Every structure is written in C-alpha cells, then in structure tokens.
Amino acid sequence: MTGTPGRTVVTGAAGRVAAAVREGLRDAGHLVLLDRLPPPPGYRARGNETWVRADIADPRALAEAFAGADAVVHLAGIPDEAPLPDLLRANVEGTHNVLEAARRAGVPRVVLASSNRATGNYPVDRTVTAADPPRPDGFYGVSKAAAEALGRLYADAFGLQVAAVRIGSLEERPTEARHLATWLSPRDCAGFFRAAVTAPGVTFVAAYAVSANARRFWDLSAGEAGLGYRPVDDAEAFAAEIPGGDPFWDGGPQGGAYAGPGALLPHLPDPGR
Ligand SMILES: NC(=O)c1ccc[n+]([C@@H]2O[C@H](COP(=O)([O-])OP(=O)(O)OC[C@H]3O[C@@H](n4cnc5c(N)ncnc54)[C@H](O)[C@@H]3O)[C@@H](O)[C@H]2O)c1
C-alpha cells in the first residue's frame, strides 16, 4: 500500500462516520460506497465513486463488491447500546462476514470501526493505552472488543492487514463535558482512516482515534507508531462554550452516561415476555 488509497470499499457508507471517511479518501483510485440504504440526501457521486446497495449479511454481494479492492473500511453496524443478540449479529457476525469476504477476495487490508466503548469502564483518571485489556462499558463495547479479536485472528491466521480504529466521539464540535476528552473532529477522523488505509507495514494495529484534546484519557502512541497519524484538533478550544460543573469529571467510568446499569437495563431480556 502506498501513500495514495487505491480501490477502497467503505461499508456503512450512508452513515455519519462514512461522511468523514469519504473526505479522507477523496483521491482514492476508486471508492465503492456500500450500504443497505440508498445514498443520504444531498449526496453527489464523484467521478471515482460507485454506490452499491447491499447488506453485509449477503456474502455474494460482498464478494462482488470486494473484487479487486486494495482495502475495505468496515463501518456498517449498530453504533450504540442494543440487546446483545442484535449486536452479536450486526457487529460480530457482520465483521466476520466482511473479514471472510476480504480473505476470499484477496483484499490485503481491512480497517475496522472499533470504539472507545470497548474500554469505557476504565475510570476517567486513568490514561488507557491500546495495549490495555478490554473493559467494555456495555454490550456494544463487548461487540467491538469481539470484532477487534476477530480482526486479530484474521491477521494472525491469514496474514490479513488489519487496523482497528477506536473512534472517540465524532462531532462537528464538542457540545458536552465528556467531549472535552473524547471529541474526534471530522478532519481528524478523515486523517486517521486515510492513514489506516494507506500506512505501510501494518500487520495488526488497534489505535484510539481521538483529537489531540488536552483532557483526553486515551494514549495516542499506537496511532502514531502504527498508522503514522498525529491528530491536529483540540476540544479545549471550545471549552468556554461548554457548561461547567458537569459531574463527569468527578470520577466514574470514561463511558460517562453510556456506562453503568442504567444504560444496560433497558436492553436486557424481559423474562416475563
Ligand atoms: N459516530 C461515532 O462517534 C462512533 C464512535 C465509535 C464507533 N463508531 C463506529 O463507527 C461505525 C459507523 O458509525 P456511524 O456513527 O456512522 O453509524 P451510522 O448508524 O450513522 O451508520 C451506520 C451505517 O451502517 C449501515 N448498515 C447497518 N447495518 C448494515 C448491514 N447489515 N448492511 C449494510 N449496511 C448496514 C446503516 O444503514 C448506516 O448507514 C459503527 O461501526 C460504529 O460502531 C462510531
């Protein structure tokens, strides 16, 4: 892989993260934008883009879309807390389908959209590195830890180049206290994913993708060493606009309101049903 992205497939192309990833890959040899949905309103195809409507549960559709690709950026899935069976199907089986289709098609590199929530139960006063064990803050985080493990397996067993990008909070700008630590600007999101597609020498790397926020609690060295990307934005520039006195900084899990029993209970099976 050189510094310029070649033919690249992006799953989950109608979603929020894909909009930033597409900007980072605008000079790709070709971009295959795959989603089960049609393009979002306002989408205008560039000359190097093809939109493919397909479900990642369909191996034949993936085989067709992945043929001749240099990389797959896998974003499709459920992006938040949900019942575990739904997350296992969408995020774990879905990632397996993508990795397996990439292996069969001979695609050398797969970039996985992982999440900070795979480690969201570490406390806010701890700087977490990509080498620390998973500590999910919910079933969603469990599904992302499992998806990363599948990526590692495909790297070790089959030599697939896999980059697991642990996305922070992708927002136009930070709007709440937690974002002062977790914000990922669209520009940095584009930069991390472009690097994950093009960086030389990747075997397996897991890296936090977060802007260079002064108050971040994730270590950026894996992204710098493994992907060669150093983020440029800092949520601190918006700190004055964010209401103070937020209990988030008083301790507790990095997942904030996403962590804890209150976030999980609505998604547990009801034995009375
Ligand atoms: N947005 C964030 O800040 C954030 C943070 C951490 C991780 N992530 C991860 O990044 C990825 C993208 O998140 P997002 O915020 O863009 O979510 P999103 O819901 O906006 O987009 C997901 C897209 O995937 C598509 N999709 C879902 N299941 C599919 C299937 N079976 N086949 C084909 N397409 C399918 C949906 O139609 C949707 O367009 C997810 O894996 C999410 O877990 C996002």
Ligand as a Chemical Component Dictionary entry (heavy atoms), coordinates in Angstrom:
data_LIG
# 
_chem_comp.id                   LIG 
_chem_comp.type                 NON-POLYMER 
_chem_comp.pdbx_formal_charge   0 
_chem_comp.three_letter_code    LIG 
# 
loop_
_chem_comp_atom.comp_id 
_chem_comp_atom.atom_id 
_chem_comp_atom.alt_atom_id 
_chem_comp_atom.type_symbol 
_chem_comp_atom.charge 
_chem_comp_atom.model_Cartn_x 
_chem_comp_atom.model_Cartn_y 
_chem_comp_atom.model_Cartn_z 
_chem_comp_atom.pdbx_ordinal 
LIG N1  N1  N 0  -20.179 8.030  15.436 1  
LIG C1  C1  C 0  -19.266 7.829  16.371 2  
LIG O1  O1  O 0  -18.840 8.775  17.090 3  
LIG C2  C2  C 0  -18.682 6.430  16.580 4  
LIG C3  C3  C 0  -17.914 6.219  17.717 5  
LIG C4  C4  C 0  -17.348 4.969  17.898 6  
LIG C5  C5  C 0  -17.538 3.975  16.947 7  
LIG N2  N2  N 1  -18.318 4.199  15.863 8  
LIG C6  C6  C 0  -18.499 3.086  14.908 9  
LIG O2  O2  O 0  -18.363 3.581  13.571 10 
LIG C7  C7  C 0  -19.243 2.867  12.686 11 
LIG C8  C8  C 0  -20.135 3.862  11.963 12 
LIG O3  O3  O 0  -20.872 4.590  12.927 13 
LIG P1  P1  P 0  -21.869 5.765  12.482 14 
LIG O4  O4  O 0  -21.950 6.704  13.627 15 
LIG O5  O5  O -1 -21.520 6.260  11.124 16 
LIG O6  O6  O 0  -23.234 4.931  12.425 17 
LIG P2  P2  P 0  -24.491 5.183  11.462 18 
LIG O7  O7  O 0  -25.645 4.467  12.084 19 
LIG O8  O8  O 0  -24.618 6.636  11.128 20 
LIG O9  O9  O 0  -24.062 4.419  10.128 21 
LIG C9  C9  C 0  -24.028 3.018  10.048 22 
LIG C10 C10 C 0  -24.421 2.650  8.633  23 
LIG O10 O10 O 0  -24.317 1.233  8.500  24 
LIG C11 C11 C 0  -25.387 0.792  7.701  25 
LIG N3  N3  N 0  -25.644 -0.613 7.990  26 
LIG C12 C12 C 0  -26.006 -1.135 9.182  27 
LIG N4  N4  N 0  -26.161 -2.466 9.075  28 
LIG C13 C13 C 0  -25.889 -2.776 7.779  29 
LIG C14 C14 C 0  -25.880 -4.003 7.058  30 
LIG N5  N5  N 0  -26.228 -5.166 7.623  31 
LIG N6  N6  N 0  -25.539 -3.981 5.748  32 
LIG C15 C15 C 0  -25.213 -2.805 5.150  33 
LIG N7  N7  N 0  -25.224 -1.606 5.796  34 
LIG C16 C16 C 0  -25.559 -1.608 7.089  35 
LIG C17 C17 C 0  -26.561 1.684  8.078  36 
LIG O11 O11 O 0  -27.549 1.686  7.055  37 
LIG C18 C18 C 0  -25.867 3.023  8.275  38 
LIG O12 O12 O 0  -25.884 3.789  7.085  39 
LIG C19 C19 C 0  -20.018 1.877  13.559 40 
LIG O13 O13 O 0  -19.381 0.626  13.466 41 
LIG C20 C20 C 0  -19.884 2.455  14.957 42 
LIG O14 O14 O 0  -19.985 1.455  15.940 43 
LIG C21 C21 C 0  -18.902 5.404  15.657 44 
# 
loop_
_chem_comp_bond.comp_id 
_chem_comp_bond.atom_id_1 
_chem_comp_bond.atom_id_2 
_chem_comp_bond.value_order 
_chem_comp_bond.pdbx_ordinal 
LIG N1  C1  SING 1  
LIG C1  O1  DOUB 2  
LIG C1  C2  SING 3  
LIG C2  C3  SING 4  
LIG C2  C21 DOUB 5  
LIG C3  C4  DOUB 6  
LIG C4  C5  SING 7  
LIG C5  N2  DOUB 8  
LIG N2  C6  SING 9  
LIG N2  C21 SING 10 
LIG C6  O2  SING 11 
LIG C6  C20 SING 12 
LIG O2  C7  SING 13 
LIG C7  C8  SING 14 
LIG C7  C19 SING 15 
LIG C8  O3  SING 16 
LIG O3  P1  SING 17 
LIG P1  O4  DOUB 18 
LIG P1  O5  SING 19 
LIG P1  O6  SING 20 
LIG O6  P2  SING 21 
LIG P2  O7  DOUB 22 
LIG P2  O8  SING 23 
LIG P2  O9  SING 24 
LIG O9  C9  SING 25 
LIG C9  C10 SING 26 
LIG C10 O10 SING 27 
LIG C10 C18 SING 28 
LIG O10 C11 SING 29 
LIG C11 N3  SING 30 
LIG C11 C17 SING 31 
LIG N3  C12 SING 32 
LIG N3  C16 SING 33 
LIG C12 N4  DOUB 34 
LIG N4  C13 SING 35 
LIG C13 C14 SING 36 
LIG C13 C16 DOUB 37 
LIG C14 N5  SING 38 
LIG C14 N6  DOUB 39 
LIG N6  C15 SING 40 
LIG C15 N7  DOUB 41 
LIG N7  C16 SING 42 
LIG C17 O11 SING 43 
LIG C17 C18 SING 44 
LIG C18 O12 SING 45 
LIG C19 O13 SING 46 
LIG C19 C20 SING 47 
LIG C20 O14 SING 48 
# 
